[in-house]
Amino acid sequence: MLADEPTASLDTQNVEEVGQLFKDLAKKRDKAVILVTHDPRLEKYADHIYEMMDGLMTKKK
């Protein structure tokens, strides 16, 4: 599943719900979720985090 900025303009409660939804879907269906975001509130739902800066991608978690 791919998601591009799924929490743009959402309040914290809804960000939490979306984050948990993606995590649950990935686990229940044994699938990967690739999520692109500027929102650090979603980091706690990730198993792996990559950061892109100045055209370089590095593993953060």
C-alpha positions as CSV (number, residue, x, y, z in Angstrom):
1,M,0.0,0.0,0.0
2,L,1.3,3.5,-0.8
3,A,0.2,6.6,1.0
4,D,1.3,10.1,0.2
5,E,0.8,12.6,3.0
6,P,-2.2,10.8,4.4
7,T,-2.4,13.0,7.5
8,A,-2.0,16.4,5.9
9,S,-4.2,18.9,7.7
10,L,-5.4,16.4,10.4
11,D,-5.5,17.1,14.1
12,T,-3.5,14.9,16.5
13,Q,-6.4,12.6,17.3
14,N,-7.0,11.8,13.7
15,V,-3.3,11.4,13.0
16,E,-3.2,8.7,15.7
17,E,-6.2,6.9,14.2
18,V,-4.7,6.9,10.7
19,G,-1.3,5.7,12.0
20,Q,-2.9,2.9,13.9
21,L,-5.1,2.0,10.9
22,F,-2.1,1.6,8.6
23,K,-0.2,-0.4,11.2
24,D,-3.2,-2.8,11.8
25,L,-3.8,-3.2,8.1
26,A,-0.1,-4.1,7.4
27,K,-0.1,-6.6,10.2
28,K,-3.5,-8.3,9.4
29,R,-2.8,-8.6,5.7
30,D,0.9,-9.3,6.0
31,K,1.6,-6.4,3.6
32,A,4.0,-3.5,3.5
33,V,2.8,0.1,3.8
34,I,5.0,2.8,2.3
35,L,4.1,6.1,3.7
36,V,5.5,9.5,2.6
37,T,5.0,12.3,5.1
38,H,6.5,15.3,6.7
39,D,4.6,14.5,9.9
40,P,6.9,13.2,12.7
41,R,3.8,12.1,14.8
42,L,3.6,9.0,12.6
43,E,7.1,7.7,13.4
44,K,6.0,5.6,16.3
45,Y,3.9,3.4,13.9
46,A,6.9,2.6,11.7
47,D,9.1,-0.4,11.7
48,H,11.6,1.3,9.4
49,I,12.1,5.0,8.8
50,Y,14.1,6.5,5.9
51,E,14.7,10.2,5.7
52,M,15.4,12.1,2.5
53,M,17.5,15.3,2.7
54,D,19.4,17.1,-0.1
55,G,18.6,14.2,-2.5
56,L,20.1,11.6,-0.2
57,M,18.1,8.8,1.5
58,T,19.3,7.5,4.8
59,K,17.9,5.0,7.3
60,K,16.8,6.7,10.5
61,K,15.2,3.7,12.3
